[in-house]
């Protein structure tokens, strides 16, 4: 696992995806610090890494990145860590469009396509 603070290429993401799941790479995005943790077996593992490095729980959201895809198919908003009734998020997806928008901005900033 690693924390991405600077750009990473899609080619590098593909290598990491092939090593673990084949077609996807799990990521947890910190929408406040604009960083993300990648390459964990579980979103919970990546979340723990970010928490250990000073991130706040309410800013962490789990996604899946599909490096071979483009457009809307590049990111899937689906993770058990996203279920947060206290933040009005009752699904594995991300119900708040503003949070989704922030996640897309962070991923766009960090992933060189």
Biopython code that builds the backbone (N, CA, C, O; Angstrom):
import numpy as np
from Bio.PDB.StructureBuilder import StructureBuilder

atoms = [
    (1, "UNK", "N", (0.841, -1.184, 0.000)),
    (1, "UNK", "CA", (0.000, 0.000, 0.000)),
    (1, "UNK", "C", (0.881, 1.241, 0.000)),
    (1, "UNK", "O", (2.004, 1.243, 0.505)),
    (2, "UNK", "N", (0.332, 2.283, -0.580)),
    (2, "UNK", "CA", (1.056, 3.543, -0.566)),
    (2, "UNK", "C", (0.090, 4.717, -0.614)),
    (2, "UNK", "O", (-1.040, 4.607, -1.091)),
    (3, "UNK", "N", (0.570, 5.839, -0.108)),
    (3, "UNK", "CA", (-0.201, 7.073, -0.158)),
    (3, "UNK", "C", (0.299, 7.885, -1.347)),
    (3, "UNK", "O", (1.494, 8.149, -1.481)),
    (4, "UNK", "N", (-0.629, 8.272, -2.195)),
    (4, "UNK", "CA", (-0.308, 9.046, -3.391)),
    (4, "UNK", "C", (-0.539, 10.524, -3.090)),
    (4, "UNK", "O", (-1.656, 10.947, -2.793)),
    (5, "UNK", "N", (0.537, 11.292, -3.172)),
    (5, "UNK", "CA", (0.450, 12.738, -2.954)),
    (5, "UNK", "C", (0.800, 13.512, -4.220)),
    (5, "UNK", "O", (0.472, 14.691, -4.353)),
    (6, "UNK", "N", (1.476, 12.827, -5.154)),
    (6, "UNK", "CA", (1.845, 13.414, -6.443)),
    (6, "UNK", "C", (1.306, 12.512, -7.549)),
    (6, "UNK", "O", (0.875, 11.386, -7.297)),
    (7, "UNK", "N", (1.337, 13.018, -8.759)),
    (7, "UNK", "CA", (0.766, 12.270, -9.886)),
    (7, "UNK", "C", (1.331, 10.855, -10.028)),
    (7, "UNK", "O", (2.524, 10.615, -9.843)),
    (8, "UNK", "N", (0.434, 9.935, -10.361)),
    (8, "UNK", "CA", (0.796, 8.568, -10.694)),
    (8, "UNK", "C", (0.189, 8.286, -12.067)),
    (8, "UNK", "O", (-0.913, 8.745, -12.365)),
    (9, "UNK", "N", (0.892, 7.547, -12.885)),
    (9, "UNK", "CA", (0.404, 7.294, -14.242)),
    (9, "UNK", "C", (-0.601, 6.139, -14.262)),
    (9, "UNK", "O", (-0.595, 5.270, -13.390)),
    (10, "UNK", "N", (-1.444, 6.155, -15.258)),
    (10, "UNK", "CA", (-2.389, 5.060, -15.463)),
    (10, "UNK", "C", (-1.619, 3.764, -15.697)),
    (10, "UNK", "O", (-2.054, 2.698, -15.260)),
    (11, "UNK", "N", (-0.484, 3.845, -16.382)),
    (11, "UNK", "CA", (0.348, 2.665, -16.627)),
    (11, "UNK", "C", (0.772, 2.031, -15.315)),
    (11, "UNK", "O", (0.727, 0.809, -15.175)),
    (12, "UNK", "N", (1.183, 2.840, -14.356)),
    (12, "UNK", "CA", (1.577, 2.334, -13.040)),
    (12, "UNK", "C", (0.374, 1.727, -12.312)),
    (12, "UNK", "O", (0.501, 0.690, -11.661)),
    (13, "UNK", "N", (-0.777, 2.363, -12.420)),
    (13, "UNK", "CA", (-1.992, 1.813, -11.808)),
    (13, "UNK", "C", (-2.337, 0.456, -12.423)),
    (13, "UNK", "O", (-2.748, -0.465, -11.717)),
    (14, "UNK", "N", (-2.168, 0.336, -13.745)),
    (14, "UNK", "CA", (-2.440, -0.940, -14.413)),
    (14, "UNK", "C", (-1.538, -2.041, -13.876)),
    (14, "UNK", "O", (-1.993, -3.162, -13.647)),
    (15, "UNK", "N", (-0.260, -1.727, -13.673)),
    (15, "UNK", "CA", (0.671, -2.713, -13.131)),
    (15, "UNK", "C", (0.231, -3.167, -11.748)),
    (15, "UNK", "O", (0.239, -4.360, -11.446)),
    (16, "UNK", "N", (-0.153, -2.214, -10.914)),
    (16, "UNK", "CA", (-0.597, -2.538, -9.563)),
    (16, "UNK", "C", (-1.909, -3.329, -9.594)),
    (16, "UNK", "O", (-2.086, -4.264, -8.814)),
    (17, "UNK", "N", (-2.812, -2.964, -10.477)),
    (17, "UNK", "CA", (-4.082, -3.675, -10.595)),
    (17, "UNK", "C", (-3.853, -5.118, -11.023)),
    (17, "UNK", "O", (-4.457, -6.035, -10.467)),
    (18, "UNK", "N", (-2.989, -5.323, -12.001)),
    (18, "UNK", "CA", (-2.714, -6.673, -12.499)),
    (18, "UNK", "C", (-2.125, -7.565, -11.411)),
    (18, "UNK", "O", (-2.382, -8.769, -11.376)),
    (19, "UNK", "N", (-1.342, -6.970, -10.536)),
    (19, "UNK", "CA", (-0.711, -7.720, -9.465)),
    (19, "UNK", "C", (-1.730, -8.177, -8.418)),
    (19, "UNK", "O", (-1.547, -9.232, -7.810)),
    (20, "UNK", "N", (-2.804, -7.402, -8.196)),
    (20, "UNK", "CA", (-3.726, -7.693, -7.109)),
    (20, "UNK", "C", (-5.065, -8.259, -7.599)),
    (20, "UNK", "O", (-5.390, -9.410, -7.307)),
    (21, "UNK", "N", (-5.831, -7.473, -8.328)),
    (21, "UNK", "CA", (-7.188, -7.855, -8.707)),
    (21, "UNK", "C", (-7.383, -8.070, -10.208)),
    (21, "UNK", "O", (-8.419, -8.586, -10.627)),
    (22, "UNK", "N", (-6.427, -7.693, -10.998)),
    (22, "UNK", "CA", (-6.540, -7.870, -12.440)),
    (22, "UNK", "C", (-6.990, -6.630, -13.166)),
    (22, "UNK", "O", (-6.230, -6.058, -13.948)),
    (23, "UNK", "N", (-8.228, -6.201, -12.919)),
    (23, "UNK", "CA", (-8.757, -5.082, -13.699)),
    (23, "UNK", "C", (-9.080, -3.839, -12.869)),
    (23, "UNK", "O", (-9.526, -2.830, -13.415)),
    (24, "UNK", "N", (-8.857, -3.904, -11.554)),
    (24, "UNK", "CA", (-9.185, -2.747, -10.728)),
    (24, "UNK", "C", (-8.161, -2.564, -9.628)),
    (24, "UNK", "O", (-7.421, -3.480, -9.269)),
    (25, "UNK", "N", (-8.145, -1.358, -9.112)),
    (25, "UNK", "CA", (-7.310, -1.045, -7.957)),
    (25, "UNK", "C", (-8.193, -0.317, -6.955)),
    (25, "UNK", "O", (-8.891, 0.638, -7.297)),
    (26, "UNK", "N", (-8.149, -0.782, -5.718)),
    (26, "UNK", "CA", (-8.927, -0.134, -4.667)),
    (26, "UNK", "C", (-8.180, 1.118, -4.218)),
    (26, "UNK", "O", (-6.950, 1.151, -4.198)),
    (27, "UNK", "N", (-8.943, 2.140, -3.862)),
    (27, "UNK", "CA", (-8.350, 3.394, -3.392)),
    (27, "UNK", "C", (-9.254, 4.013, -2.336)),
    (27, "UNK", "O", (-10.472, 3.832, -2.357)),
    (28, "UNK", "N", (-8.644, 4.740, -1.420)),
    (28, "UNK", "CA", (-9.385, 5.554, -0.464)),
    (28, "UNK", "C", (-8.882, 6.981, -0.631)),
    (28, "UNK", "O", (-7.684, 7.249, -0.548)),
    (29, "UNK", "N", (-9.819, 7.887, -0.868)),
    (29, "UNK", "CA", (-9.498, 9.283, -1.145)),
    (29, "UNK", "C", (-9.779, 10.134, 0.086)),
    (29, "UNK", "O", (-10.842, 10.035, 0.698)),
    (30, "UNK", "N", (-8.802, 10.978, 0.439)),
    (30, "UNK", "CA", (-8.991, 11.975, 1.480)),
    (30, "UNK", "C", (-9.333, 13.276, 0.765)),
    (30, "UNK", "O", (-8.471, 13.902, 0.147)),
    (31, "UNK", "N", (-10.600, 13.677, 0.857)),
    (31, "UNK", "CA", (-11.059, 14.839, 0.099)),
    (31, "UNK", "C", (-10.582, 16.156, 0.697)),
    (31, "UNK", "O", (-10.643, 17.188, 0.029)),
    (32, "UNK", "N", (-10.109, 16.144, 1.941)),
    (32, "UNK", "CA", (-9.584, 17.368, 2.543)),
    (32, "UNK", "C", (-8.111, 17.566, 2.188)),
    (32, "UNK", "O", (-7.710, 18.649, 1.763)),
    (33, "UNK", "N", (-7.309, 16.515, 2.365)),
    (33, "UNK", "CA", (-5.869, 16.609, 2.083)),
    (33, "UNK", "C", (-5.550, 16.441, 0.600)),
    (33, "UNK", "O", (-4.431, 16.713, 0.164)),
    (34, "UNK", "N", (-6.544, 15.990, -0.174)),
    (34, "UNK", "CA", (-6.392, 15.746, -1.610)),
    (34, "UNK", "C", (-5.271, 14.738, -1.893)),
    (34, "UNK", "O", (-4.391, 14.968, -2.723)),
    (35, "UNK", "N", (-5.339, 13.625, -1.177)),
    (35, "UNK", "CA", (-4.418, 12.507, -1.364)),
    (35, "UNK", "C", (-5.242, 11.235, -1.426)),
    (35, "UNK", "O", (-6.445, 11.259, -1.166)),
    (36, "UNK", "N", (-4.602, 10.123, -1.770)),
    (36, "UNK", "CA", (-5.318, 8.856, -1.738)),
    (36, "UNK", "C", (-4.349, 7.722, -1.429)),
    (36, "UNK", "O", (-3.162, 7.785, -1.750)),
    (37, "UNK", "N", (-4.884, 6.696, -0.803)),
    (37, "UNK", "CA", (-4.123, 5.479, -0.552)),
    (37, "UNK", "C", (-4.577, 4.451, -1.577)),
    (37, "UNK", "O", (-5.765, 4.340, -1.879)),
    (38, "UNK", "N", (-3.614, 3.698, -2.108)),
    (38, "UNK", "CA", (-3.935, 2.691, -3.118)),
    (38, "UNK", "C", (-3.230, 1.382, -2.810)),
    (38, "UNK", "O", (-2.351, 1.308, -1.951)),
    (39, "UNK", "N", (-3.637, 0.360, -3.532)),
    (39, "UNK", "CA", (-2.926, -0.914, -3.572)),
    (39, "UNK", "C", (-3.091, -1.754, -2.313)),
    (39, "UNK", "O", (-2.208, -2.540, -1.967)),
    (40, "UNK", "N", (-4.205, -1.593, -1.635)),
    (40, "UNK", "CA", (-4.507, -2.452, -0.499)),
    (40, "UNK", "C", (-5.470, -3.542, -0.908)),
    (40, "UNK", "O", (-6.173, -3.424, -1.911)),
    (41, "UNK", "N", (-5.497, -4.601, -0.127)),
    (41, "UNK", "CA", (-6.436, -5.678, -0.399)),
    (41, "UNK", "C", (-7.867, -5.246, -0.070)),
    (41, "UNK", "O", (-8.820, -5.639, -0.743)),
    (42, "UNK", "N", (-7.993, -4.436, 0.970)),
    (42, "UNK", "CA", (-9.303, -3.936, 1.402)),
    (42, "UNK", "C", (-9.266, -2.413, 1.517)),
    (42, "UNK", "O", (-8.230, -1.828, 1.832)),
    (43, "UNK", "N", (-10.409, -1.782, 1.256)),
    (43, "UNK", "CA", (-10.499, -0.341, 1.479)),
    (43, "UNK", "C", (-10.189, -0.014, 2.942)),
    (43, "UNK", "O", (-9.592, 1.021, 3.238)),
    (44, "UNK", "N", (-10.594, -0.896, 3.849)),
    (44, "UNK", "CA", (-10.356, -0.671, 5.280)),
    (44, "UNK", "C", (-8.862, -0.582, 5.592)),
    (44, "UNK", "O", (-8.458, 0.181, 6.470)),
    (45, "UNK", "N", (-8.044, -1.352, 4.883)),
    (45, "UNK", "CA", (-6.593, -1.292, 5.087)),
    (45, "UNK", "C", (-6.046, 0.074, 4.663)),
    (45, "UNK", "O", (-5.224, 0.668, 5.361)),
    (46, "UNK", "N", (-6.504, 0.554, 3.530)),
    (46, "UNK", "CA", (-6.057, 1.859, 3.027)),
    (46, "UNK", "C", (-6.559, 2.980, 3.932)),
    (46, "UNK", "O", (-5.844, 3.948, 4.196)),
    (47, "UNK", "N", (-7.782, 2.838, 4.397)),
    (47, "UNK", "CA", (-8.347, 3.809, 5.330)),
    (47, "UNK", "C", (-7.493, 3.876, 6.600)),
    (47, "UNK", "O", (-7.192, 4.965, 7.090)),
    (48, "UNK", "N", (-7.107, 2.724, 7.128)),
    (48, "UNK", "CA", (-6.271, 2.672, 8.335)),
    (48, "UNK", "C", (-4.936, 3.372, 8.104)),
    (48, "UNK", "O", (-4.454, 4.099, 8.972)),
    (49, "UNK", "N", (-4.338, 3.153, 6.934)),
    (49, "UNK", "CA", (-3.067, 3.800, 6.610)),
    (49, "UNK", "C", (-3.214, 5.324, 6.621)),
    (49, "UNK", "O", (-2.369, 6.031, 7.170)),
    (50, "UNK", "N", (-4.277, 5.816, 6.021)),
    (50, "UNK", "CA", (-4.495, 7.265, 5.993)),
    (50, "UNK", "C", (-4.774, 7.816, 7.394)),
    (50, "UNK", "O", (-4.288, 8.892, 7.746)),
    (51, "UNK", "N", (-5.548, 7.088, 8.187)),
    (51, "UNK", "CA", (-5.826, 7.529, 9.554)),
    (51, "UNK", "C", (-4.539, 7.599, 10.375)),
    (51, "UNK", "O", (-4.347, 8.525, 11.164)),
    (52, "UNK", "N", (-3.662, 6.616, 10.184)),
    (52, "UNK", "CA", (-2.372, 6.604, 10.885)),
    (52, "UNK", "C", (-1.504, 7.790, 10.480)),
    (52, "UNK", "O", (-0.602, 8.190, 11.216)),
    (53, "UNK", "N", (-1.782, 8.349, 9.305)),
    (53, "UNK", "CA", (-0.999, 9.470, 8.794)),
    (53, "UNK", "C", (-1.739, 10.803, 8.911)),
    (53, "UNK", "O", (-1.442, 11.751, 8.184)),
    (54, "UNK", "N", (-2.699, 10.866, 9.825)),
    (54, "UNK", "CA", (-3.321, 12.138, 10.158)),
    (54, "UNK", "C", (-4.611, 12.499, 9.455)),
    (54, "UNK", "O", (-5.140, 13.588, 9.678)),
    (55, "UNK", "N", (-5.133, 11.625, 8.615)),
    (55, "UNK", "CA", (-6.408, 11.921, 7.963)),
    (55, "UNK", "C", (-7.553, 11.773, 8.967)),
    (55, "UNK", "O", (-7.423, 11.081, 9.976)),
    (56, "UNK", "N", (-8.669, 12.430, 8.676)),
    (56, "UNK", "CA", (-9.858, 12.334, 9.513)),
    (56, "UNK", "C", (-10.877, 11.427, 8.823)),
    (56, "UNK", "O", (-11.074, 11.502, 7.610)),
    (57, "UNK", "N", (-11.511, 10.582, 9.607)),
    (57, "UNK", "CA", (-12.470, 9.596, 9.099)),
    (57, "UNK", "C", (-13.514, 10.213, 8.175)),
    (57, "UNK", "O", (-13.821, 9.653, 7.122)),
    (58, "UNK", "N", (-14.057, 11.353, 8.558)),
    (58, "UNK", "CA", (-15.161, 11.928, 7.781)),
    (58, "UNK", "C", (-14.746, 12.385, 6.385)),
    (58, "UNK", "O", (-15.598, 12.678, 5.546)),
    (59, "UNK", "N", (-13.433, 12.446, 6.136)),
    (59, "UNK", "CA", (-12.932, 12.881, 4.825)),
    (59, "UNK", "C", (-12.509, 11.721, 3.929)),
    (59, "UNK", "O", (-12.058, 11.947, 2.806)),
    (60, "UNK", "N", (-12.644, 10.494, 4.400)),
    (60, "UNK", "CA", (-12.152, 9.329, 3.652)),
    (60, "UNK", "C", (-13.288, 8.586, 2.978)),
    (60, "UNK", "O", (-14.301, 8.262, 3.597)),
    (61, "UNK", "N", (-13.094, 8.323, 1.682)),
    (61, "UNK", "CA", (-14.125, 7.664, 0.881)),
    (61, "UNK", "C", (-13.486, 6.604, -0.013)),
    (61, "UNK", "O", (-12.457, 6.846, -0.644)),
    (62, "UNK", "N", (-14.109, 5.431, -0.056)),
    (62, "UNK", "CA", (-13.582, 4.319, -0.841)),
    (62, "UNK", "C", (-14.117, 4.291, -2.266)),
    (62, "UNK", "O", (-15.302, 4.511, -2.519)),
    (63, "UNK", "N", (-13.204, 4.013, -3.180)),
    (63, "UNK", "CA", (-13.566, 3.891, -4.602)),
    (63, "UNK", "C", (-12.781, 2.730, -5.208)),
    (63, "UNK", "O", (-11.851, 2.202, -4.598)),
    (64, "UNK", "N", (-13.171, 2.350, -6.406)),
    (64, "UNK", "CA", (-12.404, 1.414, -7.222)),
    (64, "UNK", "C", (-12.043, 2.141, -8.514)),
    (64, "UNK", "O", (-12.875, 2.821, -9.114)),
    (65, "UNK", "N", (-10.798, 1.985, -8.925)),
    (65, "UNK", "CA", (-10.332, 2.595, -10.172)),
    (65, "UNK", "C", (-10.098, 1.477, -11.177)),
    (65, "UNK", "O", (-9.444, 0.480, -10.874)),
    (66, "UNK", "N", (-10.637, 1.656, -12.373)),
    (66, "UNK", "CA", (-10.464, 0.700, -13.466)),
    (66, "UNK", "C", (-9.548, 1.344, -14.507)),
    (66, "UNK", "O", (-10.027, 2.058, -15.389)),
    (67, "UNK", "N", (-8.239, 1.103, -14.417)),
    (67, "UNK", "CA", (-7.271, 1.804, -15.279)),
    (67, "UNK", "C", (-7.461, 1.572, -16.773)),
    (67, "UNK", "O", (-7.031, 2.397, -17.580)),
    (68, "UNK", "N", (-8.093, 0.475, -17.156)),
    (68, "UNK", "CA", (-8.309, 0.198, -18.582)),
    (68, "UNK", "C", (-9.525, 0.928, -19.139)),
    (68, "UNK", "O", (-9.729, 0.959, -20.353)),
    (69, "UNK", "N", (-10.329, 1.511, -18.264)),
    (69, "UNK", "CA", (-11.555, 2.172, -18.696)),
    (69, "UNK", "C", (-11.363, 3.684, -18.758)),
    (69, "UNK", "O", (-10.356, 4.217, -18.293)),
    (70, "UNK", "N", (-12.337, 4.354, -19.335)),
    (70, "UNK", "CA", (-12.293, 5.809, -19.399)),
    (70, "UNK", "C", (-13.670, 6.369, -19.079)),
    (70, "UNK", "O", (-14.636, 5.626, -18.907)),
    (71, "UNK", "N", (-13.741, 7.685, -19.004)),
    (71, "UNK", "CA", (-15.021, 8.333, -18.723)),
    (71, "UNK", "C", (-15.594, 7.899, -17.384)),
    (71, "UNK", "O", (-14.864, 7.722, -16.409)),
    (72, "UNK", "N", (-16.910, 7.731, -17.350)),
    (72, "UNK", "CA", (-17.592, 7.353, -16.120)),
    (72, "UNK", "C", (-17.223, 5.951, -15.637)),
    (72, "UNK", "O", (-17.440, 5.622, -14.471)),
    (73, "UNK", "N", (-16.672, 5.130, -16.515)),
    (73, "UNK", "CA", (-16.296, 3.761, -16.143)),
    (73, "UNK", "C", (-14.918, 3.678, -15.497)),
    (73, "UNK", "O", (-14.486, 2.595, -15.103)),
    (74, "UNK", "N", (-14.227, 4.804, -15.384)),
    (74, "UNK", "CA", (-12.883, 4.825, -14.790)),
    (74, "UNK", "C", (-12.951, 4.663, -13.267)),
    (74, "UNK", "O", (-12.095, 4.007, -12.673)),
    (75, "UNK", "N", (-13.970, 5.260, -12.635)),
    (75, "UNK", "CA", (-14.120, 5.214, -11.175)),
    (75, "UNK", "C", (-15.471, 4.611, -10.816)),
    (75, "UNK", "O", (-16.503, 4.951, -11.394)),
    (76, "UNK", "N", (-15.430, 3.714, -9.852)),
    (76, "UNK", "CA", (-16.655, 3.129, -9.291)),
    (76, "UNK", "C", (-16.733, 3.564, -7.832)),
    (76, "UNK", "O", (-15.801, 3.337, -7.061)),
    (77, "UNK", "N", (-17.822, 4.176, -7.464)),
    (77, "UNK", "CA", (-18.033, 4.625, -6.092)),
    (77, "UNK", "C", (-18.707, 3.493, -5.317)),
    (77, "UNK", "O", (-19.933, 3.453, -5.210)),
    (78, "UNK", "N", (-17.908, 2.583, -4.782)),
    (78, "UNK", "CA", (-18.466, 1.419, -4.101)),
    (78, "UNK", "C", (-17.489, 0.902, -3.053)),
    (78, "UNK", "O", (-16.412, 0.404, -3.383)),
    (79, "UNK", "N", (-17.876, 1.025, -1.794)),
    (79, "UNK", "CA", (-17.055, 0.501, -0.709)),
    (79, "UNK", "C", (-17.874, 0.417, 0.569)),
    (79, "UNK", "O", (-18.716, 1.273, 0.840)),
    (80, "UNK", "N", (-17.619, -0.610, 1.337)),
    (80, "UNK", "CA", (-18.284, -0.766, 2.631)),
    (80, "UNK", "C", (-17.946, 0.411, 3.553)),
    (80, "UNK", "O", (-18.777, 0.816, 4.367)),
    (81, "UNK", "N", (-16.733, 0.961, 3.432)),
    (81, "UNK", "CA", (-16.362, 2.070, 4.327)),
    (81, "UNK", "C", (-17.188, 3.330, 4.076)),
    (81, "UNK", "O", (-17.160, 4.259, 4.883)),
    (82, "UNK", "N", (-17.920, 3.368, 2.964)),
    (82, "UNK", "CA", (-18.739, 4.533, 2.646)),
    (82, "UNK", "C", (-20.078, 4.532, 3.388)),
    (82, "UNK", "O", (-20.772, 5.549, 3.397)),
    (83, "UNK", "N", (-20.445, 3.427, 4.000)),
    (83, "UNK", "CA", (-21.716, 3.359, 4.726)),
    (83, "UNK", "C", (-21.555, 4.144, 6.029)),
    (83, "UNK", "O", (-20.896, 3.699, 6.969)),
    (84, "UNK", "N", (-22.170, 5.314, 6.054)),
    (84, "UNK", "CA", (-22.042, 6.207, 7.202)),
    (84, "UNK", "C", (-23.355, 6.943, 7.460)),
    (84, "UNK", "O", (-23.533, 8.071, 7.001)),
    (85, "UNK", "N", (-24.248, 6.331, 8.170)),
    (85, "UNK", "CA", (-25.514, 7.015, 8.471)),
    (85, "UNK", "C", (-25.308, 8.370, 9.160)),
    (85, "UNK", "O", (-26.097, 9.292, 8.953)),
    (86, "UNK", "N", (-24.260, 8.497, 9.971)),
    (86, "UNK", "CA", (-24.010, 9.763, 10.672)),
    (86, "UNK", "C", (-23.680, 10.902, 9.707)),
    (86, "UNK", "O", (-23.818, 12.074, 10.057)),
    (87, "UNK", "N", (-23.243, 10.556, 8.490)),
    (87, "UNK", "CA", (-22.962, 11.562, 7.458)),
    (87, "UNK", "C", (-23.996, 11.493, 6.332)),
    (87, "UNK", "O", (-23.738, 11.939, 5.214)),
    (88, "UNK", "N", (-25.150, 10.940, 6.634)),
    (88, "UNK", "CA", (-26.253, 10.792, 5.681)),
    (88, "UNK", "C", (-25.855, 9.989, 4.443)),
    (88, "UNK", "O", (-26.381, 10.228, 3.356)),
    (89, "UNK", "N", (-24.942, 9.052, 4.600)),
    (89, "UNK", "CA", (-24.568, 8.164, 3.496)),
    (89, "UNK", "C", (-24.915, 6.748, 3.922)),
    (89, "UNK", "O", (-24.187, 6.119, 4.690)),
    (90, "UNK", "N", (-26.032, 6.260, 3.416)),
    (90, "UNK", "CA", (-26.546, 4.973, 3.854)),
    (90, "UNK", "C", (-26.250, 3.826, 2.890)),
    (90, "UNK", "O", (-26.758, 2.719, 3.064)),
    (91, "UNK", "N", (-25.444, 4.086, 1.895)),
    (91, "UNK", "CA", (-25.145, 3.048, 0.904)),
    (91, "UNK", "C", (-23.639, 2.872, 0.759)),
    (91, "UNK", "O", (-22.848, 3.638, 1.309)),
    (92, "UNK", "N", (-23.265, 1.840, 0.003)),
    (92, "UNK", "CA", (-21.848, 1.617, -0.300)),
    (92, "UNK", "C", (-21.346, 2.638, -1.315)),
    (92, "UNK", "O", (-20.140, 2.834, -1.467)),
    (93, "UNK", "N", (-22.268, 3.275, -1.998)),
    (93, "UNK", "CA", (-21.916, 4.328, -2.951)),
    (93, "UNK", "C", (-21.699, 5.638, -2.219)),
    (93, "UNK", "O", (-21.521, 5.657, -1.001)),
    (94, "UNK", "N", (-21.714, 6.722, -2.957)),
    (94, "UNK", "CA", (-21.573, 8.041, -2.343)),
    (94, "UNK", "C", (-22.780, 8.855, -2.767)),
    (94, "UNK", "O", (-22.943, 9.202, -3.937)),
    (95, "UNK", "N", (-23.626, 9.151, -1.783)),
    (95, "UNK", "CA", (-24.911, 9.772, -2.063)),
    (95, "UNK", "C", (-24.827, 11.279, -2.289)),
    (95, "UNK", "O", (-25.661, 11.840, -2.999)),
    (96, "UNK", "N", (-23.843, 11.935, -1.701)),
    (96, "UNK", "CA", (-23.718, 13.389, -1.790)),
    (96, "UNK", "C", (-22.973, 13.769, -3.077)),
    (96, "UNK", "O", (-21.804, 13.419, -3.237)),
    (97, "UNK", "N", (-23.637, 14.477, -3.990)),
    (97, "UNK", "CA", (-22.983, 14.847, -5.256)),
    (97, "UNK", "C", (-21.752, 15.740, -5.068)),
    (97, "UNK", "O", (-20.834, 15.691, -5.887)),
    (98, "UNK", "N", (-21.713, 16.548, -4.014)),
    (98, "UNK", "CA", (-20.545, 17.404, -3.763)),
    (98, "UNK", "C", (-19.326, 16.573, -3.377)),
    (98, "UNK", "O", (-18.209, 16.879, -3.792)),
    (99, "UNK", "N", (-19.536, 15.529, -2.588)),
    (99, "UNK", "CA", (-18.433, 14.643, -2.201)),
    (99, "UNK", "C", (-17.931, 13.889, -3.427)),
    (99, "UNK", "O", (-16.724, 13.741, -3.620)),
    (100, "UNK", "N", (-18.863, 13.412, -4.257)),
    (100, "UNK", "CA", (-18.467, 12.742, -5.506)),
    (100, "UNK", "C", (-17.609, 13.665, -6.364)),
    (100, "UNK", "O", (-16.583, 13.254, -6.906)),
    (101, "UNK", "N", (-18.040, 14.906, -6.478)),
    (101, "UNK", "CA", (-17.317, 15.889, -7.285)),
    (101, "UNK", "C", (-15.906, 16.091, -6.742)),
    (101, "UNK", "O", (-14.949, 16.156, -7.514)),
    (102, "UNK", "N", (-15.767, 16.192, -5.416)),
    (102, "UNK", "CA", (-14.449, 16.371, -4.803)),
    (102, "UNK", "C", (-13.558, 15.157, -5.067)),
    (102, "UNK", "O", (-12.368, 15.303, -5.349)),
    (103, "UNK", "N", (-14.130, 13.976, -4.976)),
    (103, "UNK", "CA", (-13.356, 12.761, -5.241)),
    (103, "UNK", "C", (-12.850, 12.763, -6.679)),
    (103, "UNK", "O", (-11.682, 12.466, -6.929)),
    (104, "UNK", "N", (-13.714, 13.093, -7.612)),
    (104, "UNK", "CA", (-13.312, 13.153, -9.022)),
    (104, "UNK", "C", (-12.198, 14.173, -9.232)),
    (104, "UNK", "O", (-11.279, 13.932, -10.015)),
    (105, "UNK", "N", (-12.270, 15.303, -8.547)),
    (105, "UNK", "CA", (-11.228, 16.330, -8.666)),
    (105, "UNK", "C", (-9.898, 15.816, -8.125)),
    (105, "UNK", "O", (-8.853, 16.031, -8.740)),
    (106, "UNK", "N", (-9.929, 15.139, -6.980)),
    (106, "UNK", "CA", (-8.691, 14.625, -6.387)),
    (106, "UNK", "C", (-8.074, 13.565, -7.290)),
    (106, "UNK", "O", (-6.869, 13.584, -7.541)),
    (107, "UNK", "N", (-8.900, 12.639, -7.780)),
    (107, "UNK", "CA", (-8.381, 11.588, -8.660)),
    (107, "UNK", "C", (-7.823, 12.196, -9.939)),
    (107, "UNK", "O", (-6.770, 11.776, -10.420)),
    (108, "UNK", "N", (-8.510, 13.165, -10.483)),
    (108, "UNK", "CA", (-8.040, 13.833, -11.702)),
    (108, "UNK", "C", (-6.697, 14.519, -11.465)),
    (108, "UNK", "O", (-5.833, 14.524, -12.342)),
    (109, "UNK", "N", (-6.527, 15.091, -10.289)),
    (109, "UNK", "CA", (-5.272, 15.767, -9.935)),
    (109, "UNK", "C", (-4.139, 14.756, -9.759)),
    (109, "UNK", "O", (-2.993, 15.055, -10.098)),
    (110, "UNK", "N", (-4.439, 13.570, -9.238)),
    (110, "UNK", "CA", (-3.395, 12.604, -8.889)),
    (110, "UNK", "C", (-3.091, 11.555, -9.958)),
    (110, "UNK", "O", (-2.004, 10.978, -9.964)),
    (111, "UNK", "N", (-4.037, 11.304, -10.860)),
    (111, "UNK", "CA", (-3.841, 10.271, -11.871)),
    (111, "UNK", "C", (-3.608, 10.917, -13.231)),
    (111, "UNK", "O", (-4.458, 11.635, -13.759)),
    (112, "UNK", "N", (-2.442, 10.641, -13.774)),
    (112, "UNK", "CA", (-2.072, 11.170, -15.089)),
    (112, "UNK", "C", (-2.584, 10.224, -16.153)),
    (112, "UNK", "O", (-2.145, 9.078, -16.248)),
    (113, "UNK", "N", (-3.525, 10.716, -16.961)),
    (113, "UNK", "CA", (-4.107, 9.857, -18.001)),
    (113, "UNK", "C", (-3.649, 10.277, -19.360)),
    (113, "UNK", "O", (-4.037, 9.668, -20.358)),
]
sb = StructureBuilder()
sb.init_structure("model")
sb.init_model(0)
sb.init_chain("A")
sb.init_seg("    ")
for serial, (resi, resn, name, xyz) in enumerate(atoms, 1):
    if name == "N":
        sb.init_residue(resn, " ", resi, " ")
    sb.init_atom(name, np.array(xyz, "f"), 0.0, 1.0, " ", f" {name:<3s}", serial, name[0])
structure = sb.get_structure()
